[in-house]
Amino acid sequence: MVGGSGGGTHPPGGSHVHEEVPPREVLLHAVLVGVVLALVVVVVAGPRAGGLVLAADLLLAGVLRLVLPVRVVGALAVRSRAFDVVVALALALACAGLAWVVPTGG
């Protein structure tokens, strides 16, 4: 028998190559996916569209931080709820403003 006396069974907890994302980090990963999406949009459609996607992603992060409890938002909770929301919304507003005024090159 190759591989020990386990008879083809997996050890408790499994020996999976990919580990699951802890539930507290799911929203952080979703926001990071939004940032990557914004970068792709910058390459494909230009900086104005990508900046607006990034602004929408930051707006979503701020709203999620506002309405969800700390045990759900996980790593999105950095400081107090009010501080996190104000910073995320200010960054969203700044990104949207900069995206709106950026020259289109045409």
trRosetta pair geometry for C-beta under 8 A, 3 or more apart (Angstrom, degrees):
i j d omega theta_ij theta_ji phi_ij phi_ji
1 4 7.4 -56 120 88 108 22
1 5 6.6 87 92 -102 144 50
1 7 7.6 -39 -156 -88 146 49
3 6 6.8 -63 125 37 96 109
3 8 8.0 76 86 -84 135 49
6 9 5.0 -130 167 52 96 77
6 10 7.8 73 168 -75 142 14
6 11 7.4 -77 -120 -63 142 71
10 14 5.4 16 146 -122 140 54
10 15 5.7 -147 -155 11 103 91
11 14 7.3 -176 73 -78 66 7
11 15 6.1 73 36 -45 98 102
16 19 6.8 139 92 -81 108 48
21 25 5.4 -119 177 83 99 107
21 26 5.8 122 114 -83 124 69
21 29 5.9 -36 -153 -23 159 155
22 25 5.0 73 66 12 86 105
22 26 7.8 -127 97 -34 46 77
22 74 7.6 148 108 -129 103 149
23 26 5.8 -26 -156 -13 41 117
23 74 7.5 176 113 -58 58 135
24 71 7.3 -85 -103 -178 102 49
24 72 7.7 -161 -117 -160 62 16
24 73 7.9 22 -159 95 72 28
24 74 3.0 139 173 -104 78 123
24 75 6.7 107 140 -20 91 76
25 28 5.0 -54 -160 42 64 117
25 29 5.9 67 142 -24 83 101
25 74 5.4 -123 -66 135 41 155
25 75 5.6 37 -112 -3 73 122
26 29 5.8 -57 -152 37 31 110
26 30 6.4 34 150 -22 65 105
26 74 7.5 110 29 15 63 146
27 30 5.3 -49 -147 33 36 116
27 31 6.5 37 153 -18 66 100
27 61 7.9 127 161 -124 103 75
27 64 6.0 175 -159 156 135 150
27 68 7.6 -173 -79 70 161 164
27 72 7.3 74 -24 144 138 75
27 73 5.6 -66 63 -141 157 54
27 74 6.2 155 40 38 104 105
27 75 7.7 -176 74 50 89 79
27 76 5.5 -54 110 -21 122 129
28 31 5.8 -53 -151 35 33 109
28 32 6.4 32 151 -17 65 106
28 74 6.2 -92 -19 93 110 113
28 75 4.1 3 -61 68 146 119
28 76 5.8 -162 -76 -50 80 79
29 32 5.5 -54 -146 39 35 113
29 33 6.4 42 152 -23 65 101
30 33 5.6 -49 -150 32 32 114
30 34 6.7 37 148 -20 61 102
31 34 5.4 -50 -156 32 37 117
31 35 6.8 40 147 -21 65 99
31 57 6.2 120 -151 175 69 101
31 60 7.4 -174 -103 92 85 104
31 61 4.9 56 -114 -87 131 116
31 76 7.0 121 -16 -92 148 112
32 35 5.5 -45 -150 30 39 114
32 36 6.6 38 151 -15 65 101
33 36 5.7 -52 -150 38 35 111
33 37 6.2 41 149 -22 65 105
34 37 5.4 -51 -146 36 33 116
34 38 6.4 39 152 -23 64 101
34 53 7.3 -164 -177 157 82 90
34 54 7.6 129 142 -117 93 45
34 56 7.6 -132 -167 94 126 83
34 57 3.3 153 144 -124 133 125
34 60 7.0 -170 -96 55 167 135
34 61 7.9 -151 55 -44 150 103
35 38 5.6 -49 -151 31 33 114
35 39 6.8 34 150 -18 63 101
35 54 6.6 51 -121 -120 61 89
35 57 6.2 177 -61 132 57 162
36 39 5.6 -51 -153 34 36 113
36 40 6.5 37 149 -19 66 103
37 40 5.6 -53 -150 35 34 112
37 41 6.4 35 151 -19 66 105
37 53 6.1 -122 116 162 95 136
37 57 7.5 154 61 -71 110 134
38 41 5.6 -53 -148 37 33 112
38 42 6.6 41 150 -25 64 99
38 50 5.0 101 178 -170 71 77
38 51 7.5 84 -168 -81 114 18
38 53 4.2 -178 -105 98 79 108
38 54 3.9 82 -146 -64 158 81
38 57 6.1 -93 -43 -3 126 140
39 42 5.5 -45 -151 27 35 116
39 43 6.8 31 152 -14 63 102
39 50 6.7 66 -100 -154 18 128
40 43 5.8 -56 -154 37 35 109
40 44 6.1 16 155 -6 69 114
40 50 7.9 171 68 -112 38 108
41 44 5.8 -63 -135 49 31 101
41 45 5.2 -29 -174 35 73 112
41 49 5.1 -122 162 120 112 101
41 50 4.2 164 94 -92 92 73
41 53 4.8 102 37 3 159 153
42 45 7.5 -61 -99 58 11 70
42 46 6.8 -51 -152 130 46 15
42 47 5.5 32 -140 -99 93 52
42 49 7.4 -177 -85 76 41 80
42 50 3.1 10 -66 -58 75 169
42 51 7.6 79 -90 -35 100 63
43 50 7.7 86 -1 -75 49 140
45 49 4.0 -32 110 57 124 154
45 50 6.8 160 68 -41 92 80
46 49 5.4 87 65 17 79 100
46 50 6.9 -152 99 -2 38 97
46 104 6.7 20 179 -147 151 77
46 105 7.6 -152 -137 27 120 119
47 50 5.6 -61 -139 46 33 111
47 51 5.8 37 162 -24 69 108
47 99 6.8 -156 140 -130 75 75
47 102 5.1 -90 107 128 123 157
48 51 5.9 -57 -148 35 25 110
48 52 6.6 22 155 -16 61 107
48 99 5.1 112 -147 177 50 84
48 100 7.1 81 -143 -95 99 27
48 102 5.6 -161 -76 63 76 111
48 104 6.3 -23 -21 -97 134 87
49 52 5.8 -57 -150 37 31 110
49 53 6.5 32 152 -19 65 104
49 99 7.8 175 -10 -170 10 124
50 53 5.6 -51 -148 35 34 111
50 54 6.4 35 153 -18 66 104
50 99 7.4 -160 76 -121 56 120
51 54 5.6 -52 -147 37 33 112
51 55 6.3 38 151 -21 65 103
51 95 5.4 -168 -174 174 83 84
51 96 7.1 151 139 -101 95 29
51 98 6.0 -128 -159 92 145 87
51 99 2.6 -177 100 -89 129 113
51 100 7.9 -127 103 -23 132 49
51 102 6.6 139 -9 0 155 139
52 55 5.4 -47 -145 35 35 115
52 56 6.4 38 153 -20 64 102
52 95 7.8 162 -90 132 25 96
52 96 6.2 63 -114 -119 65 74
52 99 4.9 -172 -48 129 68 158
52 100 7.9 85 -75 -60 100 72
53 56 5.7 -52 -149 35 32 112
53 57 6.4 36 150 -22 64 104
54 57 5.5 -52 -149 34 33 115
54 58 6.5 31 153 -15 65 104
54 95 5.0 -119 101 -176 105 148
54 99 7.6 164 47 -59 102 134
55 58 5.8 -56 -148 39 31 108
55 59 6.2 35 151 -22 65 106
55 92 4.7 98 -163 -164 70 69
55 93 7.4 105 -147 -63 112 15
55 95 4.0 -169 -76 93 84 110
55 96 3.8 97 -137 -59 162 83
55 99 6.4 -110 -21 8 127 139
56 59 5.4 -51 -146 36 32 116
56 60 6.3 36 153 -20 64 103
56 92 7.5 104 -64 -147 14 111
57 60 5.7 -51 -149 35 30 112
57 61 6.5 33 150 -20 62 104
58 61 5.5 -49 -147 34 35 114
58 62 6.4 36 153 -19 65 104
58 88 5.4 -174 179 -172 82 77
58 89 7.6 162 137 -90 97 24
58 91 4.9 -122 -166 100 151 102
58 92 3.8 -167 96 -76 110 85
58 95 6.2 127 17 18 142 142
59 62 5.8 -55 -151 36 31 112
59 63 6.4 27 154 -16 65 107
59 88 7.4 145 -98 145 22 97
59 89 6.8 62 -116 -114 64 65
59 92 4.2 112 -60 -146 74 156
60 63 5.8 -56 -145 39 31 108
60 64 6.2 32 156 -19 66 107
61 64 5.8 -54 -145 37 29 111
61 65 6.3 29 155 -19 63 107
61 76 6.2 -159 -164 -139 93 126
61 88 5.0 -138 98 -149 99 137
62 65 5.7 -56 -148 37 30 111
62 66 6.3 32 152 -23 64 107
62 84 7.5 175 -124 134 65 75
62 85 5.1 95 -164 -147 88 61
62 87 8.0 -170 -101 75 105 55
62 88 3.2 -179 -75 103 93 123
62 89 4.5 123 -157 -54 166 76
62 92 6.3 -93 -3 -14 135 135
63 66 5.5 -53 -149 33 33 115
63 67 6.3 4 164 0 68 111
64 67 6.6 -71 -139 46 26 91
64 68 5.4 -7 179 7 69 123
64 73 6.2 140 138 -110 97 107
64 76 6.5 -7 102 133 113 171
65 68 7.0 -58 -110 46 17 91
65 73 5.6 88 -108 -138 61 157
65 76 5.2 -136 -84 140 99 118
65 77 6.8 153 -137 -82 98 65
65 81 6.5 171 155 -148 91 72
65 84 4.7 -123 172 122 151 123
65 85 5.4 -163 96 -76 114 75
65 88 6.3 139 23 3 140 154
66 81 7.0 107 -115 177 45 104
66 85 4.8 75 -74 -107 93 132
68 72 4.4 -104 173 84 116 126
68 73 4.9 135 94 -52 118 96
69 72 5.3 88 63 10 74 102
69 73 7.3 -164 93 -2 33 92
70 73 6.1 -62 -134 44 33 99
70 74 7.9 120 171 -58 55 23
70 77 4.8 46 -135 -79 86 169
70 81 7.9 -104 -68 -74 94 100
71 74 7.7 19 175 -66 26 63
73 76 4.2 -85 171 59 104 111
73 77 5.0 108 93 -35 116 95
74 77 6.8 174 95 17 15 97
75 78 8.0 30 173 -69 54 77
76 84 7.0 100 151 -175 77 140
77 81 7.4 -30 -128 -86 96 67
77 84 6.4 -76 -129 -62 46 164
78 83 7.8 -101 82 102 91 110
78 84 5.7 141 39 -96 87 107
79 83 4.1 -43 98 83 127 138
79 84 5.7 175 54 -51 79 83
80 83 4.6 90 56 8 84 105
80 84 6.9 -155 87 -6 41 88
81 84 5.9 -59 -147 38 28 110
81 85 6.2 23 159 -16 65 110
82 85 6.0 -59 -147 39 27 108
82 86 6.2 24 158 -17 65 110
83 86 6.0 -58 -145 38 27 108
83 87 6.2 23 159 -16 65 110
84 87 6.0 -60 -147 39 26 108
84 88 6.2 21 159 -15 64 111
85 88 5.9 -58 -144 40 28 108
85 89 6.1 20 161 -12 65 112
86 89 6.1 -61 -142 43 26 105
86 90 6.0 27 158 -20 64 111
87 90 5.8 -56 -142 38 27 111
87 91 6.3 26 158 -16 63 107
88 91 5.9 -57 -148 38 28 109
88 92 6.3 31 152 -21 64 106
89 92 5.4 -49 -145 35 34 115
89 93 6.3 36 155 -19 65 104
90 93 5.7 -53 -148 37 31 111
90 94 6.3 31 153 -18 64 107
91 94 5.6 -53 -143 38 32 112
91 95 6.2 33 157 -19 66 105
92 95 5.9 -54 -146 37 28 109
92 96 6.3 26 156 -16 64 108
93 96 5.8 -56 -145 39 29 109
93 97 6.2 29 156 -19 64 109
94 97 5.7 -56 -145 38 29 111
94 98 6.2 24 159 -14 65 108
95 98 5.9 -57 -143 42 28 106
95 99 6.0 29 157 -20 65 109
96 99 5.7 -54 -143 38 28 112
96 100 6.3 30 156 -24 63 107
97 100 5.8 -56 -149 32 28 111
97 101 6.6 5 161 -2 64 110
98 101 6.3 -68 -144 46 30 97
98 102 6.2 47 157 -47 67 99
99 102 5.9 -39 -144 6 30 117
